[in-house]
Amino acid sequence: MHFQSGGESLPSNLLNRDPISDSRRWPVVWLLFAASLINYLDRSTLSIALPLIAAEMALKPSSMGILLSAFFWSYALMQVPIGWCVDRMDLRWLYAGAFTLWSCTQGLTGFAGSFVVLIAFRILLGVGESLYLPGATKIVSMFFSSQERALPSAIFDLGTRTGLVLGGLLTPWLIVRYGWRTMFVLVGFSGLLWLLPWMRTFPRRDEIKQYAPGLITNAAPRRTKWKATIDRNLFGICLGFFCFDYYWYLLLTWLPEYFVSVRHFTIVKAGLFSALPYAFCGLSEVIGGWLGDYLIQRGWNETRTRKGIVSIGFMMGSFLIPAALVKSANMAAVLVIGAGLVGFGASNLLVFPQSCAPKHEVGVWTGMQNFAGNIGGIIAPLLTGFLISRTGSYFSAFALGVLILVLGLVSYWFVVGELRPLSEASFH
């Protein structure tokens, strides 16, 4: 199988040469999986360690919400600039630099001596980790055609869920055994080992240009046409992803605390039951990605297929409401796990900007999508902390998360149109 760019086959004269094969591009996908795993493992450690950090630093729920939100301040603001870089710079070195920054920042968090320093490190972590989605999406859009992008997108994004599962199991053990500060040091600096296989595996620019010149050009990059970029599809994608990420980051930031403070689980048990929804989210994401590609390759309409799979996933998120109402702690945990099946639609969401954006602006569009999503990441922990302080209950916060998720589904169906590039799309 050959590299393809933007859904178009390589020129016929290249088909007689020896292109970079599946044996090169799929290892890159699995390295993106590993990078996503480390990315989410690093960012999730604070949520699990939060009860101990809050006790040590005497933090109130509102302060805890600020600390949980701080990561997203820089992570969200970096999305469009990093997307611009992704469309123009050498991804091999861009990934190496960003990965080094976030791993070292994570490790240094263990030395934080105050609430303000913790916030500063979380902001810096957000800068480093901002590359994750625009970078991985750009690579998939370069190396795979539009009919086969959901599965590799699901695989690299599965790393995020796997990182949360691993964090739910490993982080509590490290905290109990070594303390939360040493946990940050070990998790952060050990991640640097990923750089070794990455630098050996990802094709150099001259290799890509030699075998697949359609992916790399010596011409000056096109200037982003911002007026054209303000497109109905892009607006709908951003609004829908904001709604999805609000729900997702509600789970990511507050679930361990919910199990400890409301369901009275130990920190180890809370880590385990927080990990299970992430595991089901990741597994269902791969199934949804594979199913979408399978049906489209067999002639199903791409737009209706991907939107239908997203709808099924979003409906699973409604399990979060009864989870807040049932008296049984174990039943609440089961329902939260069911809510994790929202991931069934996640990989198909990642294909939307790949299918709709002009080829030279996939990184920028993905950055805009993820910027909007991470505004949800900023708001969700803050608003959840406010609602808990005001009502003394998680019900209103969980119900609001489901309501926002439904709004996202409306956006994907009624604002986003056909999944095809901007130059080909038309709305009347």
MARSE-591138 format. One record per residue (C-alpha): z negated, y, x; residue in three letters. Coordinates in pm, whole numbers. Layout:
BEGIN
{{Z Y X} 'ALA'}
...
***
This chain:
BEGIN
{{0 0 0} 'MET'}
{{90 344 128} 'HIS'}
{{-95 671 138} 'PHE'}
{{11 890 -148} 'GLN'}
{{-48 1258 -204} 'SER'}
{{-117 1430 -533} 'GLY'}
{{17 1140 -736} 'GLY'}
{{358 1148 -560} 'GLU'}
{{493 868 -343} 'SER'}
{{563 939 20} 'LEU'}
{{922 1024 110} 'PRO'}
{{1145 719 125} 'SER'}
{{1211 758 497} 'ASN'}
{{841 699 561} 'LEU'}
{{835 372 372} 'LEU'}
{{1018 202 657} 'ASN'}
{{749 308 902} 'ARG'}
{{403 167 944} 'ASP'}
{{183 405 739} 'PRO'}
{{-192 424 752} 'ILE'}
{{-274 120 545} 'SER'}
{{-543 4 304} 'ASP'}
{{-726 -126 609} 'SER'}
{{-777 237 711} 'ARG'}
{{-824 420 382} 'ARG'}
{{-1070 179 213} 'TRP'}
{{-1314 184 508} 'PRO'}
{{-1309 563 470} 'VAL'}
{{-1400 523 102} 'VAL'}
{{-1693 300 196} 'TRP'}
{{-1806 552 458} 'LEU'}
{{-1795 816 185} 'LEU'}
{{-2011 579 -20} 'PHE'}
{{-2260 562 268} 'ALA'}
{{-2255 940 310} 'ALA'}
{{-2323 987 -61} 'SER'}
{{-2606 736 -41} 'LEU'}
{{-2771 924 245} 'ILE'}
{{-2704 1256 71} 'ASN'}
{{-2888 1158 -246} 'TYR'}
{{-3158 965 -63} 'LEU'}
{{-3238 1284 127} 'ASP'}
{{-3238 1514 -175} 'ARG'}
{{-3442 1275 -393} 'SER'}
{{-3734 1236 -152} 'THR'}
{{-3893 1562 -266} 'LEU'}
{{-3912 1450 -629} 'SER'}
{{-4096 1132 -533} 'ILE'}
{{-4328 1304 -286} 'ALA'}
{{-4390 1595 -523} 'LEU'}
{{-4722 1474 -673} 'PRO'}
{{-4873 1451 -322} 'LEU'}
{{-4717 1777 -202} 'ILE'}
{{-4837 1955 -518} 'ALA'}
{{-5189 1824 -468} 'ALA'}
{{-5195 1927 -101} 'GLU'}
{{-5055 2275 -165} 'MET'}
{{-5215 2329 -511} 'ALA'}
{{-4884 2383 -690} 'LEU'}
{{-4863 2446 -1065} 'LYS'}
{{-4578 2307 -1283} 'PRO'}
{{-4392 2639 -1262} 'SER'}
{{-4413 2637 -882} 'SER'}
{{-4304 2274 -878} 'MET'}
{{-4002 2371 -1087} 'GLY'}
{{-3911 2646 -838} 'ILE'}
{{-3939 2404 -547} 'LEU'}
{{-3724 2143 -723} 'LEU'}
{{-3469 2410 -809} 'SER'}
{{-3443 2569 -462} 'ALA'}
{{-3200 2308 -328} 'PHE'}
{{-2949 2398 -597} 'PHE'}
{{-2951 2772 -522} 'TRP'}
{{-2753 2726 -202} 'SER'}
{{-2584 2400 -305} 'TYR'}
{{-2426 2569 -608} 'ALA'}
{{-2330 2892 -429} 'LEU'}
{{-2162 2696 -149} 'MET'}
{{-1932 2495 -376} 'GLN'}
{{-1634 2732 -394} 'VAL'}
{{-1651 2835 -23} 'PRO'}
{{-1682 2473 88} 'ILE'}
{{-1395 2379 -146} 'GLY'}
{{-1182 2645 23} 'TRP'}
{{-1274 2495 362} 'CYS'}
{{-1193 2143 240} 'VAL'}
{{-839 2249 145} 'ASP'}
{{-776 2406 488} 'ARG'}
{{-989 2247 761} 'MET'}
{{-1004 1917 947} 'ASP'}
{{-1216 1696 719} 'LEU'}
{{-1316 1469 1004} 'ARG'}
{{-1503 1746 1184} 'TRP'}
{{-1610 1931 871} 'LEU'}
{{-1795 1620 752} 'TYR'}
{{-1952 1565 1094} 'ALA'}
{{-2087 1921 1107} 'GLY'}
{{-2223 1925 753} 'ALA'}
{{-2380 1582 793} 'PHE'}
{{-2559 1686 1112} 'THR'}
{{-2694 2001 945} 'LEU'}
{{-2836 1828 639} 'TRP'}
{{-2984 1531 830} 'SER'}
{{-3165 1754 1079} 'CYS'}
{{-3291 1981 801} 'THR'}
{{-3424 1682 610} 'GLN'}
{{-3607 1559 919} 'GLY'}
{{-3758 1900 993} 'LEU'}
{{-3896 1923 637} 'THR'}
{{-4175 1694 752} 'GLY'}
{{-4306 1980 967} 'PHE'}
{{-4317 2238 684} 'ALA'}
{{-4655 2409 675} 'GLY'}
{{-4628 2612 356} 'SER'}
{{-4462 2637 17} 'PHE'}
{{-4225 2910 143} 'VAL'}
{{-4112 2699 439} 'VAL'}
{{-4050 2404 208} 'LEU'}
{{-3827 2625 -8} 'ILE'}
{{-3638 2747 302} 'ALA'}
{{-3568 2391 415} 'PHE'}
{{-3451 2291 67} 'ARG'}
{{-3210 2586 65} 'ILE'}
{{-3072 2486 405} 'LEU'}
{{-3042 2124 289} 'LEU'}
{{-2829 2249 0} 'GLY'}
{{-2593 2423 242} 'VAL'}
{{-2536 2105 442} 'GLY'}
{{-2502 1873 145} 'GLU'}
{{-2261 2101 -43} 'SER'}
{{-1962 1922 115} 'LEU'}
{{-2029 1593 -65} 'TYR'}
{{-1822 1622 -383} 'LEU'}
{{-1539 1861 -283} 'PRO'}
{{-1486 1672 43} 'GLY'}
{{-1487 1321 -100} 'ALA'}
{{-1273 1420 -398} 'THR'}
{{-1016 1584 -170} 'LYS'}
{{-994 1272 45} 'ILE'}
{{-942 1048 -258} 'VAL'}
{{-675 1283 -397} 'SER'}
{{-495 1268 -61} 'MET'}
{{-507 893 -12} 'PHE'}
{{-463 760 -369} 'PHE'}
{{-220 819 -655} 'SER'}
{{-335 961 -989} 'SER'}
{{-330 614 -1151} 'GLN'}
{{-573 465 -898} 'GLU'}
{{-825 739 -825} 'ARG'}
{{-1111 651 -1060} 'ALA'}
{{-1215 334 -874} 'LEU'}
{{-1239 491 -524} 'PRO'}
{{-1409 791 -688} 'SER'}
{{-1653 553 -855} 'ALA'}
{{-1720 378 -525} 'ILE'}
{{-1798 691 -327} 'PHE'}
{{-2006 832 -615} 'ASP'}
{{-2186 499 -650} 'LEU'}
{{-2347 596 -322} 'GLY'}
{{-2534 874 -502} 'THR'}
{{-2690 629 -747} 'ARG'}
{{-2756 375 -473} 'THR'}
{{-2929 644 -270} 'GLY'}
{{-3154 719 -565} 'LEU'}
{{-3233 349 -609} 'VAL'}
{{-3308 310 -240} 'LEU'}
{{-3514 629 -252} 'GLY'}
{{-3713 498 -547} 'GLY'}
{{-3797 182 -354} 'LEU'}
{{-3816 298 9} 'LEU'}
{{-3962 648 -22} 'THR'}
{{-4287 548 -200} 'PRO'}
{{-4342 270 54} 'TRP'}
{{-4292 510 346} 'LEU'}
{{-4522 767 184} 'ILE'}
{{-4799 513 122} 'VAL'}
{{-4768 370 472} 'ARG'}
{{-4703 680 684} 'TYR'}
{{-4759 987 465} 'GLY'}
{{-4503 1222 311} 'TRP'}
{{-4444 1422 628} 'ARG'}
{{-4349 1123 842} 'THR'}
{{-4134 996 557} 'MET'}
{{-3917 1309 576} 'PHE'}
{{-3883 1275 953} 'VAL'}
{{-3781 908 939} 'LEU'}
{{-3538 944 650} 'VAL'}
{{-3377 1260 787} 'GLY'}
{{-3310 1183 1150} 'PHE'}
{{-3215 816 1098} 'SER'}
{{-2923 933 885} 'GLY'}
{{-2749 1069 1194} 'LEU'}
{{-2644 712 1277} 'LEU'}
{{-2368 746 1012} 'TRP'}
{{-2176 979 1243} 'LEU'}
{{-2083 696 1482} 'LEU'}
{{-1862 490 1245} 'PRO'}
{{-1729 806 1079} 'TRP'}
{{-1588 949 1402} 'MET'}
{{-1434 612 1489} 'ARG'}
{{-1283 544 1146} 'THR'}
{{-1157 863 980} 'PHE'}
{{-793 928 1083} 'PRO'}
{{-735 1220 1316} 'ARG'}
{{-506 1495 1197} 'ARG'}
{{-232 1387 1438} 'ASP'}
{{-249 1030 1301} 'GLU'}
{{-218 1148 942} 'ILE'}
{{61 1389 1037} 'LYS'}
{{249 1116 1224} 'GLN'}
{{242 854 949} 'TYR'}
{{201 1064 635} 'ALA'}
{{319 1419 705} 'PRO'}
{{306 1505 336} 'GLY'}
{{-74 1516 365} 'LEU'}
{{-92 1755 660} 'ILE'}
{{130 2055 718} 'THR'}
{{165 2302 1003} 'ASN'}
{{255 2575 757} 'ALA'}
{{-2 2839 680} 'ALA'}
{{-214 2730 382} 'PRO'}
{{-118 2884 53} 'ARG'}
{{-343 3159 -70} 'ARG'}
{{-544 3060 -371} 'THR'}
{{-406 3236 -679} 'LYS'}
{{-732 3319 -849} 'TRP'}
{{-570 3453 -1169} 'LYS'}
{{-380 3125 -1210} 'ALA'}
{{-694 2935 -1127} 'THR'}
{{-869 3082 -1433} 'ILE'}
{{-717 2811 -1649} 'ASP'}
{{-822 2659 -1981} 'ARG'}
{{-847 2313 -1827} 'ASN'}
{{-1060 2444 -1541} 'LEU'}
{{-1291 2630 -1781} 'PHE'}
{{-1338 2316 -1993} 'GLY'}
{{-1394 2099 -1687} 'ILE'}
{{-1657 2340 -1555} 'CYS'}
{{-1837 2371 -1889} 'LEU'}
{{-1838 1994 -1940} 'GLY'}
{{-1962 1928 -1588} 'PHE'}
{{-2238 2187 -1628} 'PHE'}
{{-2358 1992 -1933} 'CYS'}
{{-2337 1657 -1756} 'PHE'}
{{-2517 1782 -1447} 'ASP'}
{{-2790 1954 -1649} 'TYR'}
{{-2871 1615 -1801} 'TYR'}
{{-2831 1432 -1471} 'TRP'}
{{-3057 1668 -1274} 'TYR'}
{{-3318 1660 -1548} 'LEU'}
{{-3344 1287 -1474} 'LEU'}
{{-3317 1331 -1100} 'LEU'}
{{-3585 1595 -1057} 'THR'}
{{-3848 1519 -1323} 'TRP'}
{{-3832 1144 -1390} 'LEU'}
{{-4083 1035 -1120} 'PRO'}
{{-4330 1303 -1231} 'GLU'}
{{-4282 1198 -1595} 'TYR'}
{{-4371 837 -1520} 'PHE'}
{{-4677 939 -1316} 'VAL'}
{{-4822 1211 -1540} 'SER'}
{{-4720 1091 -1888} 'VAL'}
{{-4686 714 -1858} 'ARG'}
{{-4961 687 -1591} 'HIS'}
{{-4765 469 -1348} 'PHE'}
{{-4867 452 -984} 'THR'}
{{-4636 635 -744} 'ILE'}
{{-4487 302 -632} 'VAL'}
{{-4426 187 -991} 'LYS'}
{{-4292 530 -1083} 'ALA'}
{{-4048 508 -793} 'GLY'}
{{-3930 166 -911} 'LEU'}
{{-3881 268 -1273} 'PHE'}
{{-3709 589 -1165} 'SER'}
{{-3472 383 -950} 'ALA'}
{{-3360 149 -1229} 'LEU'}
{{-3182 416 -1442} 'PRO'}
{{-2998 527 -1128} 'TYR'}
{{-2895 166 -1058} 'ALA'}
{{-2759 119 -1409} 'PHE'}
{{-2588 456 -1384} 'CYS'}
{{-2410 352 -1065} 'GLY'}
{{-2306 8 -1186} 'LEU'}
{{-2174 143 -1515} 'SER'}
{{-1987 414 -1323} 'GLU'}
{{-1792 155 -1122} 'VAL'}
{{-1714 -41 -1440} 'ILE'}
{{-1598 277 -1616} 'GLY'}
{{-1385 379 -1318} 'GLY'}
{{-1222 38 -1286} 'TRP'}
{{-1160 17 -1661} 'LEU'}
{{-999 362 -1671} 'GLY'}
{{-758 282 -1386} 'ASP'}
{{-685 -65 -1528} 'TYR'}
{{-590 66 -1873} 'LEU'}
{{-384 359 -1742} 'ILE'}
{{-190 138 -1502} 'GLN'}
{{-101 -76 -1804} 'ARG'}
{{45 212 -1997} 'GLY'}
{{-249 369 -2181} 'TRP'}
{{-244 746 -2211} 'ASN'}
{{-442 888 -1917} 'GLU'}
{{-594 1181 -2105} 'THR'}
{{-721 986 -2406} 'ARG'}
{{-836 693 -2192} 'THR'}
{{-1045 898 -1952} 'ARG'}
{{-1191 1117 -2228} 'LYS'}
{{-1274 807 -2436} 'GLY'}
{{-1463 646 -2149} 'ILE'}
{{-1651 972 -2089} 'VAL'}
{{-1747 976 -2459} 'SER'}
{{-1897 627 -2447} 'ILE'}
{{-2101 719 -2141} 'GLY'}
{{-2230 1043 -2288} 'PHE'}
{{-2342 868 -2607} 'MET'}
{{-2562 640 -2398} 'MET'}
{{-2755 947 -2284} 'GLY'}
{{-2908 982 -2630} 'SER'}
{{-3156 703 -2545} 'PHE'}
{{-3361 972 -2371} 'LEU'}
{{-3488 1110 -2704} 'ILE'}
{{-3662 793 -2830} 'PRO'}
{{-3793 740 -2476} 'ALA'}
{{-4009 1050 -2521} 'ALA'}
{{-4135 936 -2863} 'LEU'}
{{-4235 571 -2822} 'VAL'}
{{-4598 491 -2748} 'LYS'}
{{-4534 195 -2519} 'SER'}
{{-4486 298 -2156} 'ALA'}
{{-4275 -10 -2085} 'ASN'}
{{-4049 56 -2385} 'MET'}
{{-4009 417 -2268} 'ALA'}
{{-3899 286 -1929} 'ALA'}
{{-3643 53 -2094} 'VAL'}
{{-3500 341 -2298} 'LEU'}
{{-3476 564 -1991} 'VAL'}
{{-3287 284 -1817} 'ILE'}
{{-3049 278 -2116} 'GLY'}
{{-3004 654 -2079} 'ALA'}
{{-2885 586 -1726} 'GLY'}
{{-2569 430 -1874} 'LEU'}
{{-2443 788 -1906} 'VAL'}
{{-2286 704 -1571} 'GLY'}
{{-2018 495 -1747} 'PHE'}
{{-1809 811 -1776} 'GLY'}
{{-1899 978 -1446} 'ALA'}
{{-1617 857 -1221} 'SER'}
{{-1355 954 -1478} 'ASN'}
{{-1504 1305 -1479} 'LEU'}
{{-1437 1327 -1105} 'LEU'}
{{-1068 1255 -1165} 'VAL'}
{{-1023 1554 -1401} 'PHE'}
{{-980 1821 -1129} 'PRO'}
{{-773 1581 -917} 'GLN'}
{{-532 1540 -1210} 'SER'}
{{-522 1904 -1327} 'CYS'}
{{-539 2113 -1009} 'ALA'}
{{-240 2212 -796} 'PRO'}
{{-232 1977 -496} 'LYS'}
{{-327 2249 -247} 'HIS'}
{{-628 2358 -455} 'GLU'}
{{-803 2027 -535} 'VAL'}
{{-1095 2124 -310} 'GLY'}
{{-1135 2467 -470} 'VAL'}
{{-1117 2327 -824} 'TRP'}
{{-1371 2057 -739} 'THR'}
{{-1591 2323 -581} 'GLY'}
{{-1573 2530 -898} 'MET'}
{{-1652 2222 -1109} 'GLN'}
{{-1949 2135 -892} 'ASN'}
{{-2064 2498 -879} 'PHE'}
{{-2082 2500 -1258} 'ALA'}
{{-2254 2162 -1256} 'GLY'}
{{-2517 2276 -1014} 'ASN'}
{{-2596 2584 -1216} 'ILE'}
{{-2727 2310 -1444} 'GLY'}
{{-2913 2177 -1142} 'GLY'}
{{-3080 2515 -1099} 'ILE'}
{{-3165 2561 -1466} 'ILE'}
{{-3274 2206 -1558} 'ALA'}
{{-3585 2178 -1336} 'PRO'}
{{-3691 2537 -1406} 'LEU'}
{{-3648 2515 -1783} 'LEU'}
{{-3808 2171 -1794} 'THR'}
{{-4114 2300 -1608} 'GLY'}
{{-4135 2593 -1850} 'PHE'}
{{-4106 2370 -2158} 'LEU'}
{{-4370 2128 -2027} 'ILE'}
{{-4609 2416 -1956} 'SER'}
{{-4541 2568 -2299} 'ARG'}
{{-4551 2252 -2516} 'THR'}
{{-4753 2006 -2308} 'GLY'}
{{-4484 1745 -2379} 'SER'}
{{-4156 1616 -2237} 'TYR'}
{{-3997 1570 -2581} 'PHE'}
{{-3844 1917 -2610} 'SER'}
{{-3707 1897 -2256} 'ALA'}
{{-3550 1553 -2315} 'PHE'}
{{-3406 1655 -2654} 'ALA'}
{{-3253 1968 -2504} 'LEU'}
{{-3091 1761 -2230} 'GLY'}
{{-2922 1537 -2489} 'VAL'}
{{-2809 1837 -2694} 'LEU'}
{{-2648 1995 -2388} 'ILE'}
{{-2478 1663 -2310} 'LEU'}
{{-2320 1665 -2657} 'VAL'}
{{-2192 2019 -2593} 'LEU'}
{{-2024 1885 -2280} 'GLY'}
{{-1846 1618 -2481} 'LEU'}
{{-1714 1886 -2718} 'VAL'}
{{-1579 2077 -2417} 'SER'}
{{-1398 1777 -2270} 'TYR'}
{{-1228 1695 -2601} 'TRP'}
{{-1150 2038 -2742} 'PHE'}
{{-1119 2269 -2441} 'VAL'}
{{-968 2043 -2174} 'VAL'}
{{-610 1956 -2262} 'GLY'}
{{-371 1710 -2097} 'GLU'}
{{-468 1579 -1754} 'LEU'}
{{-173 1701 -1554} 'ARG'}
{{-131 1971 -1286} 'PRO'}
{{-156 2335 -1384} 'LEU'}
{{216 2397 -1323} 'SER'}
{{307 2122 -1569} 'GLU'}
{{42 2186 -1836} 'ALA'}
{{109 2399 -2137} 'SER'}
{{-115 2515 -2419} 'PHE'}
{{18 2676 -2731} 'HIS'}
***
